[in-house]
Amino acid sequence: VMVCSAYSFEVLVIGREIFGLGIGFGSSTIPLYISETASTELRGGLVTLFVLGFSVGIFVGSLAAGAVSGNDEGWRWLYISMIPITVLVLLGFVLLPESPRWLYQQGEHVDAFMAFKMMRSNRRVAYKEIKHLIKSELKKGMQKVGENSPEDIKVNAGIINRSSTTSNRQSGGIHAH
């Protein structure tokens, strides 16, 4: 919006800097989010689709810039056309759940399970994901303190109770059914 309404060079430059930072943050955080939330079967394909979409977007933007290059105000229309897409991406950032792996690392174990549950087909699949996360964190912890990492760490269908999180979303424990 700042670039579209810029009537001085300084405002245009500031708007372009903000725009560039947004593109940079988006192009680095979206693949990271995909890597932390997508199942292993889908992860590579989703990141590839993101990069492909990003590249196609740059190509189409270049064609559009060439098409309006003869018009003195054409550049404004290019930026105006990006506003709906920007709003959709912003809604995506706001509506998507936090990364379950990040939540787990922050000690928000119940929230991590709830995020997995929201993203997976059913509760059993979400439980399997959180169980795998617990096993990998245990292995990392054992390696850091120099212990031998056993091949078969057992994570029972036990309870992650409220004392392990500051979450207010769910009380009680997580049980596999």
CNS distance restraints for C-alpha pairs under 8 A (distance, minus, plus):
assign (resid   1 and name CA) (resid   5 and name CA) 6.17 0.50 0.50
assign (resid   1 and name CA) (resid  79 and name CA) 7.72 0.50 0.50
assign (resid   1 and name CA) (resid  80 and name CA) 7.23 0.50 0.50
assign (resid   1 and name CA) (resid  83 and name CA) 7.38 0.50 0.50
assign (resid   2 and name CA) (resid   6 and name CA) 5.94 0.50 0.50
assign (resid   2 and name CA) (resid  11 and name CA) 7.19 0.50 0.50
assign (resid   2 and name CA) (resid  12 and name CA) 7.24 0.50 0.50
assign (resid   2 and name CA) (resid  15 and name CA) 5.35 0.50 0.50
assign (resid   3 and name CA) (resid  11 and name CA) 7.16 0.50 0.50
assign (resid   3 and name CA) (resid  12 and name CA) 5.23 0.50 0.50
assign (resid   3 and name CA) (resid  15 and name CA) 4.95 0.50 0.50
assign (resid   3 and name CA) (resid  16 and name CA) 6.57 0.50 0.50
assign (resid   3 and name CA) (resid  76 and name CA) 7.41 0.50 0.50
assign (resid   3 and name CA) (resid  79 and name CA) 7.09 0.50 0.50
assign (resid   4 and name CA) (resid  76 and name CA) 5.01 0.50 0.50
assign (resid   4 and name CA) (resid  77 and name CA) 7.55 0.50 0.50
assign (resid   4 and name CA) (resid  79 and name CA) 5.97 0.50 0.50
assign (resid   4 and name CA) (resid  80 and name CA) 6.19 0.50 0.50
assign (resid   5 and name CA) (resid  76 and name CA) 7.85 0.50 0.50
assign (resid   6 and name CA) (resid  11 and name CA) 5.51 0.50 0.50
assign (resid   6 and name CA) (resid  12 and name CA) 5.25 0.50 0.50
assign (resid   7 and name CA) (resid  11 and name CA) 7.17 0.50 0.50
assign (resid   7 and name CA) (resid  12 and name CA) 7.43 0.50 0.50
assign (resid   8 and name CA) (resid  12 and name CA) 6.35 0.50 0.50
assign (resid   9 and name CA) (resid  13 and name CA) 6.19 0.50 0.50
assign (resid  10 and name CA) (resid  14 and name CA) 6.23 0.50 0.50
assign (resid  11 and name CA) (resid  15 and name CA) 6.01 0.50 0.50
assign (resid  12 and name CA) (resid  16 and name CA) 6.09 0.50 0.50
assign (resid  13 and name CA) (resid  17 and name CA) 6.17 0.50 0.50
assign (resid  14 and name CA) (resid  18 and name CA) 6.30 0.50 0.50
assign (resid  15 and name CA) (resid  19 and name CA) 6.05 0.50 0.50
assign (resid  16 and name CA) (resid  20 and name CA) 5.97 0.50 0.50
assign (resid  17 and name CA) (resid  21 and name CA) 6.17 0.50 0.50
assign (resid  18 and name CA) (resid  22 and name CA) 6.22 0.50 0.50
assign (resid  19 and name CA) (resid  23 and name CA) 6.30 0.50 0.50
assign (resid  20 and name CA) (resid  24 and name CA) 6.10 0.50 0.50
assign (resid  21 and name CA) (resid  25 and name CA) 6.04 0.50 0.50
assign (resid  22 and name CA) (resid  26 and name CA) 5.98 0.50 0.50
assign (resid  23 and name CA) (resid  27 and name CA) 5.96 0.50 0.50
assign (resid  24 and name CA) (resid  28 and name CA) 6.31 0.50 0.50
assign (resid  25 and name CA) (resid  29 and name CA) 5.89 0.50 0.50
assign (resid  26 and name CA) (resid  30 and name CA) 5.74 0.50 0.50
assign (resid  27 and name CA) (resid  31 and name CA) 7.08 0.50 0.50
assign (resid  28 and name CA) (resid  32 and name CA) 6.59 0.50 0.50
assign (resid  29 and name CA) (resid  33 and name CA) 5.99 0.50 0.50
assign (resid  30 and name CA) (resid  34 and name CA) 6.16 0.50 0.50
assign (resid  31 and name CA) (resid  35 and name CA) 6.09 0.50 0.50
assign (resid  31 and name CA) (resid  47 and name CA) 5.69 0.50 0.50
assign (resid  31 and name CA) (resid  50 and name CA) 7.51 0.50 0.50
assign (resid  32 and name CA) (resid  36 and name CA) 6.34 0.50 0.50
assign (resid  33 and name CA) (resid  37 and name CA) 6.08 0.50 0.50
assign (resid  33 and name CA) (resid  99 and name CA) 6.68 0.50 0.50
assign (resid  34 and name CA) (resid  38 and name CA) 5.39 0.50 0.50
assign (resid  34 and name CA) (resid  43 and name CA) 6.45 0.50 0.50
assign (resid  34 and name CA) (resid  46 and name CA) 7.11 0.50 0.50
assign (resid  34 and name CA) (resid  47 and name CA) 6.80 0.50 0.50
assign (resid  35 and name CA) (resid  43 and name CA) 5.92 0.50 0.50
assign (resid  35 and name CA) (resid  47 and name CA) 7.85 0.50 0.50
assign (resid  36 and name CA) (resid  99 and name CA) 6.12 0.50 0.50
assign (resid  36 and name CA) (resid 100 and name CA) 7.29 0.50 0.50
assign (resid  36 and name CA) (resid 101 and name CA) 6.20 0.50 0.50
assign (resid  36 and name CA) (resid 102 and name CA) 7.94 0.50 0.50
assign (resid  37 and name CA) (resid  99 and name CA) 5.97 0.50 0.50
assign (resid  37 and name CA) (resid 100 and name CA) 6.79 0.50 0.50
assign (resid  37 and name CA) (resid 101 and name CA) 7.62 0.50 0.50
assign (resid  37 and name CA) (resid 116 and name CA) 7.82 0.50 0.50
assign (resid  37 and name CA) (resid 119 and name CA) 7.79 0.50 0.50
assign (resid  38 and name CA) (resid  42 and name CA) 6.11 0.50 0.50
assign (resid  38 and name CA) (resid  43 and name CA) 5.23 0.50 0.50
assign (resid  39 and name CA) (resid  43 and name CA) 5.93 0.50 0.50
assign (resid  40 and name CA) (resid  44 and name CA) 7.67 0.50 0.50
assign (resid  42 and name CA) (resid  46 and name CA) 6.08 0.50 0.50
assign (resid  43 and name CA) (resid  47 and name CA) 6.32 0.50 0.50
assign (resid  44 and name CA) (resid  48 and name CA) 6.10 0.50 0.50
assign (resid  45 and name CA) (resid  49 and name CA) 6.10 0.50 0.50
assign (resid  46 and name CA) (resid  50 and name CA) 6.18 0.50 0.50
assign (resid  47 and name CA) (resid  51 and name CA) 6.25 0.50 0.50
assign (resid  48 and name CA) (resid  52 and name CA) 6.02 0.50 0.50
assign (resid  49 and name CA) (resid  53 and name CA) 5.93 0.50 0.50
assign (resid  50 and name CA) (resid  54 and name CA) 6.04 0.50 0.50
assign (resid  51 and name CA) (resid  55 and name CA) 6.10 0.50 0.50
assign (resid  52 and name CA) (resid  56 and name CA) 6.08 0.50 0.50
assign (resid  53 and name CA) (resid  57 and name CA) 5.97 0.50 0.50
assign (resid  54 and name CA) (resid  58 and name CA) 6.37 0.50 0.50
assign (resid  55 and name CA) (resid  59 and name CA) 6.28 0.50 0.50
assign (resid  56 and name CA) (resid  60 and name CA) 6.07 0.50 0.50
assign (resid  57 and name CA) (resid  61 and name CA) 5.94 0.50 0.50
assign (resid  58 and name CA) (resid  62 and name CA) 6.13 0.50 0.50
assign (resid  59 and name CA) (resid  63 and name CA) 6.37 0.50 0.50
assign (resid  60 and name CA) (resid  64 and name CA) 6.12 0.50 0.50
assign (resid  61 and name CA) (resid  65 and name CA) 6.05 0.50 0.50
assign (resid  61 and name CA) (resid  78 and name CA) 7.98 0.50 0.50
assign (resid  62 and name CA) (resid  66 and name CA) 6.21 0.50 0.50
assign (resid  63 and name CA) (resid  67 and name CA) 6.22 0.50 0.50
assign (resid  64 and name CA) (resid  68 and name CA) 6.41 0.50 0.50
assign (resid  64 and name CA) (resid  78 and name CA) 7.39 0.50 0.50
assign (resid  65 and name CA) (resid  69 and name CA) 5.88 0.50 0.50
assign (resid  65 and name CA) (resid  74 and name CA) 7.84 0.50 0.50
assign (resid  65 and name CA) (resid  75 and name CA) 7.03 0.50 0.50
assign (resid  65 and name CA) (resid  78 and name CA) 7.17 0.50 0.50
assign (resid  68 and name CA) (resid  74 and name CA) 4.98 0.50 0.50
assign (resid  68 and name CA) (resid  75 and name CA) 7.02 0.50 0.50
assign (resid  69 and name CA) (resid  74 and name CA) 6.57 0.50 0.50
assign (resid  69 and name CA) (resid  75 and name CA) 7.59 0.50 0.50
assign (resid  70 and name CA) (resid  74 and name CA) 7.63 0.50 0.50
assign (resid  71 and name CA) (resid  75 and name CA) 7.97 0.50 0.50
assign (resid  73 and name CA) (resid  77 and name CA) 7.11 0.50 0.50
assign (resid  74 and name CA) (resid  78 and name CA) 6.61 0.50 0.50
assign (resid  75 and name CA) (resid  79 and name CA) 6.61 0.50 0.50
assign (resid  76 and name CA) (resid  80 and name CA) 6.13 0.50 0.50
assign (resid  77 and name CA) (resid  81 and name CA) 6.03 0.50 0.50
assign (resid  78 and name CA) (resid  82 and name CA) 6.70 0.50 0.50
assign (resid  79 and name CA) (resid  83 and name CA) 6.91 0.50 0.50
assign (resid  81 and name CA) (resid  85 and name CA) 7.92 0.50 0.50
assign (resid  82 and name CA) (resid  86 and name CA) 6.14 0.50 0.50
assign (resid  83 and name CA) (resid  87 and name CA) 6.20 0.50 0.50
assign (resid  84 and name CA) (resid  88 and name CA) 6.30 0.50 0.50
assign (resid  85 and name CA) (resid  89 and name CA) 6.27 0.50 0.50
assign (resid  86 and name CA) (resid  90 and name CA) 6.14 0.50 0.50
assign (resid  87 and name CA) (resid  91 and name CA) 6.16 0.50 0.50
assign (resid  88 and name CA) (resid  92 and name CA) 6.20 0.50 0.50
assign (resid  89 and name CA) (resid  93 and name CA) 6.31 0.50 0.50
assign (resid  90 and name CA) (resid  94 and name CA) 6.31 0.50 0.50
assign (resid  91 and name CA) (resid  95 and name CA) 5.90 0.50 0.50
assign (resid  92 and name CA) (resid  96 and name CA) 5.78 0.50 0.50
assign (resid  97 and name CA) (resid 115 and name CA) 6.11 0.50 0.50
assign (resid  98 and name CA) (resid 102 and name CA) 7.48 0.50 0.50
assign (resid  98 and name CA) (resid 103 and name CA) 7.07 0.50 0.50
assign (resid  98 and name CA) (resid 115 and name CA) 6.93 0.50 0.50
assign (resid  99 and name CA) (resid 103 and name CA) 6.21 0.50 0.50
assign (resid  99 and name CA) (resid 112 and name CA) 7.48 0.50 0.50
assign (resid  99 and name CA) (resid 115 and name CA) 7.18 0.50 0.50
assign (resid 100 and name CA) (resid 104 and name CA) 6.04 0.50 0.50
assign (resid 100 and name CA) (resid 111 and name CA) 7.32 0.50 0.50
assign (resid 100 and name CA) (resid 112 and name CA) 4.18 0.50 0.50
assign (resid 100 and name CA) (resid 113 and name CA) 6.89 0.50 0.50
assign (resid 100 and name CA) (resid 115 and name CA) 5.55 0.50 0.50
assign (resid 100 and name CA) (resid 116 and name CA) 6.11 0.50 0.50
assign (resid 101 and name CA) (resid 105 and name CA) 6.23 0.50 0.50
assign (resid 101 and name CA) (resid 112 and name CA) 6.69 0.50 0.50
assign (resid 101 and name CA) (resid 133 and name CA) 7.48 0.50 0.50
assign (resid 102 and name CA) (resid 106 and name CA) 6.29 0.50 0.50
assign (resid 102 and name CA) (resid 112 and name CA) 7.86 0.50 0.50
assign (resid 103 and name CA) (resid 107 and name CA) 6.51 0.50 0.50
assign (resid 103 and name CA) (resid 108 and name CA) 5.05 0.50 0.50
assign (resid 103 and name CA) (resid 109 and name CA) 6.72 0.50 0.50
assign (resid 103 and name CA) (resid 111 and name CA) 6.58 0.50 0.50
assign (resid 103 and name CA) (resid 112 and name CA) 5.19 0.50 0.50
assign (resid 104 and name CA) (resid 108 and name CA) 5.15 0.50 0.50
assign (resid 104 and name CA) (resid 109 and name CA) 4.95 0.50 0.50
assign (resid 104 and name CA) (resid 111 and name CA) 7.71 0.50 0.50
assign (resid 104 and name CA) (resid 112 and name CA) 5.39 0.50 0.50
assign (resid 107 and name CA) (resid 164 and name CA) 6.64 0.50 0.50
assign (resid 107 and name CA) (resid 165 and name CA) 5.68 0.50 0.50
assign (resid 107 and name CA) (resid 166 and name CA) 7.88 0.50 0.50
assign (resid 108 and name CA) (resid 112 and name CA) 6.11 0.50 0.50
assign (resid 108 and name CA) (resid 164 and name CA) 7.18 0.50 0.50
assign (resid 108 and name CA) (resid 165 and name CA) 4.69 0.50 0.50
assign (resid 108 and name CA) (resid 166 and name CA) 6.42 0.50 0.50
assign (resid 108 and name CA) (resid 167 and name CA) 6.43 0.50 0.50
assign (resid 109 and name CA) (resid 113 and name CA) 6.32 0.50 0.50
assign (resid 109 and name CA) (resid 160 and name CA) 7.02 0.50 0.50
assign (resid 109 and name CA) (resid 164 and name CA) 6.65 0.50 0.50
assign (resid 109 and name CA) (resid 165 and name CA) 5.86 0.50 0.50
assign (resid 110 and name CA) (resid 114 and name CA) 6.19 0.50 0.50
assign (resid 110 and name CA) (resid 160 and name CA) 6.95 0.50 0.50
assign (resid 110 and name CA) (resid 161 and name CA) 7.70 0.50 0.50
assign (resid 110 and name CA) (resid 162 and name CA) 7.65 0.50 0.50
assign (resid 110 and name CA) (resid 165 and name CA) 6.58 0.50 0.50
assign (resid 110 and name CA) (resid 167 and name CA) 6.81 0.50 0.50
assign (resid 110 and name CA) (resid 170 and name CA) 7.10 0.50 0.50
assign (resid 110 and name CA) (resid 173 and name CA) 7.79 0.50 0.50
assign (resid 110 and name CA) (resid 174 and name CA) 7.37 0.50 0.50
assign (resid 111 and name CA) (resid 115 and name CA) 6.07 0.50 0.50
assign (resid 111 and name CA) (resid 167 and name CA) 6.43 0.50 0.50
assign (resid 111 and name CA) (resid 169 and name CA) 7.22 0.50 0.50
assign (resid 112 and name CA) (resid 116 and name CA) 6.26 0.50 0.50
assign (resid 112 and name CA) (resid 130 and name CA) 7.56 0.50 0.50
assign (resid 113 and name CA) (resid 117 and name CA) 6.04 0.50 0.50
assign (resid 113 and name CA) (resid 126 and name CA) 6.62 0.50 0.50
assign (resid 113 and name CA) (resid 127 and name CA) 7.04 0.50 0.50
assign (resid 113 and name CA) (resid 130 and name CA) 6.13 0.50 0.50
assign (resid 113 and name CA) (resid 174 and name CA) 7.92 0.50 0.50
assign (resid 114 and name CA) (resid 118 and name CA) 6.17 0.50 0.50
assign (resid 115 and name CA) (resid 119 and name CA) 6.34 0.50 0.50
assign (resid 116 and name CA) (resid 120 and name CA) 5.92 0.50 0.50
assign (resid 116 and name CA) (resid 126 and name CA) 5.04 0.50 0.50
assign (resid 116 and name CA) (resid 127 and name CA) 7.94 0.50 0.50
assign (resid 116 and name CA) (resid 129 and name CA) 7.19 0.50 0.50
assign (resid 116 and name CA) (resid 130 and name CA) 7.47 0.50 0.50
assign (resid 117 and name CA) (resid 121 and name CA) 7.55 0.50 0.50
assign (resid 117 and name CA) (resid 122 and name CA) 6.52 0.50 0.50
assign (resid 117 and name CA) (resid 123 and name CA) 5.67 0.50 0.50
assign (resid 117 and name CA) (resid 125 and name CA) 7.71 0.50 0.50
assign (resid 117 and name CA) (resid 126 and name CA) 4.86 0.50 0.50
assign (resid 117 and name CA) (resid 127 and name CA) 7.76 0.50 0.50
assign (resid 119 and name CA) (resid 126 and name CA) 7.96 0.50 0.50
assign (resid 120 and name CA) (resid 125 and name CA) 6.29 0.50 0.50
assign (resid 120 and name CA) (resid 126 and name CA) 5.86 0.50 0.50
assign (resid 121 and name CA) (resid 125 and name CA) 6.67 0.50 0.50
assign (resid 121 and name CA) (resid 126 and name CA) 7.83 0.50 0.50
assign (resid 122 and name CA) (resid 126 and name CA) 6.46 0.50 0.50
assign (resid 123 and name CA) (resid 127 and name CA) 6.07 0.50 0.50
assign (resid 123 and name CA) (resid 176 and name CA) 7.61 0.50 0.50
assign (resid 123 and name CA) (resid 177 and name CA) 7.70 0.50 0.50
assign (resid 124 and name CA) (resid 128 and name CA) 6.16 0.50 0.50
assign (resid 124 and name CA) (resid 176 and name CA) 6.34 0.50 0.50
assign (resid 124 and name CA) (resid 177 and name CA) 6.63 0.50 0.50
assign (resid 125 and name CA) (resid 129 and name CA) 6.31 0.50 0.50
assign (resid 126 and name CA) (resid 130 and name CA) 6.31 0.50 0.50
assign (resid 127 and name CA) (resid 131 and name CA) 5.99 0.50 0.50
assign (resid 127 and name CA) (resid 175 and name CA) 7.98 0.50 0.50
assign (resid 127 and name CA) (resid 176 and name CA) 6.27 0.50 0.50
assign (resid 128 and name CA) (resid 132 and name CA) 6.16 0.50 0.50
assign (resid 129 and name CA) (resid 133 and name CA) 6.21 0.50 0.50
assign (resid 130 and name CA) (resid 134 and name CA) 6.14 0.50 0.50
assign (resid 131 and name CA) (resid 135 and name CA) 6.26 0.50 0.50
assign (resid 131 and name CA) (resid 155 and name CA) 6.65 0.50 0.50
assign (resid 132 and name CA) (resid 136 and name CA) 6.22 0.50 0.50
assign (resid 133 and name CA) (resid 137 and name CA) 6.14 0.50 0.50
assign (resid 134 and name CA) (resid 138 and name CA) 6.10 0.50 0.50
assign (resid 134 and name CA) (resid 155 and name CA) 7.58 0.50 0.50
assign (resid 135 and name CA) (resid 139 and name CA) 6.19 0.50 0.50
assign (resid 135 and name CA) (resid 153 and name CA) 6.59 0.50 0.50
assign (resid 135 and name CA) (resid 154 and name CA) 7.84 0.50 0.50
assign (resid 135 and name CA) (resid 155 and name CA) 6.93 0.50 0.50
assign (resid 136 and name CA) (resid 140 and name CA) 6.20 0.50 0.50
assign (resid 137 and name CA) (resid 141 and name CA) 6.12 0.50 0.50
assign (resid 138 and name CA) (resid 142 and name CA) 6.14 0.50 0.50
assign (resid 139 and name CA) (resid 143 and name CA) 6.21 0.50 0.50
assign (resid 139 and name CA) (resid 149 and name CA) 5.92 0.50 0.50
assign (resid 139 and name CA) (resid 150 and name CA) 7.97 0.50 0.50
assign (resid 140 and name CA) (resid 144 and name CA) 6.23 0.50 0.50
assign (resid 141 and name CA) (resid 145 and name CA) 6.51 0.50 0.50
assign (resid 142 and name CA) (resid 146 and name CA) 6.25 0.50 0.50
assign (resid 142 and name CA) (resid 147 and name CA) 5.15 0.50 0.50
assign (resid 142 and name CA) (resid 148 and name CA) 6.84 0.50 0.50
assign (resid 142 and name CA) (resid 149 and name CA) 6.03 0.50 0.50
assign (resid 143 and name CA) (resid 147 and name CA) 5.73 0.50 0.50
assign (resid 143 and name CA) (resid 148 and name CA) 6.83 0.50 0.50
assign (resid 143 and name CA) (resid 149 and name CA) 6.43 0.50 0.50
assign (resid 157 and name CA) (resid 175 and name CA) 6.19 0.50 0.50
assign (resid 157 and name CA) (resid 176 and name CA) 5.90 0.50 0.50
assign (resid 158 and name CA) (resid 174 and name CA) 7.52 0.50 0.50
assign (resid 158 and name CA) (resid 175 and name CA) 6.52 0.50 0.50
assign (resid 159 and name CA) (resid 173 and name CA) 5.10 0.50 0.50
assign (resid 159 and name CA) (resid 174 and name CA) 5.41 0.50 0.50
assign (resid 159 and name CA) (resid 175 and name CA) 6.23 0.50 0.50
assign (resid 160 and name CA) (resid 164 and name CA) 6.65 0.50 0.50
assign (resid 160 and name CA) (resid 173 and name CA) 5.16 0.50 0.50
assign (resid 160 and name CA) (resid 174 and name CA) 5.68 0.50 0.50
assign (resid 161 and name CA) (resid 165 and name CA) 7.57 0.50 0.50
assign (resid 161 and name CA) (resid 171 and name CA) 7.58 0.50 0.50
assign (resid 161 and name CA) (resid 172 and name CA) 5.68 0.50 0.50
assign (resid 161 and name CA) (resid 173 and name CA) 4.61 0.50 0.50
assign (resid 161 and name CA) (resid 174 and name CA) 7.27 0.50 0.50
assign (resid 162 and name CA) (resid 166 and name CA) 7.15 0.50 0.50
assign (resid 162 and name CA) (resid 167 and name CA) 7.45 0.50 0.50
assign (resid 162 and name CA) (resid 171 and name CA) 6.08 0.50 0.50
assign (resid 162 and name CA) (resid 172 and name CA) 6.13 0.50 0.50
assign (resid 162 and name CA) (resid 173 and name CA) 6.98 0.50 0.50
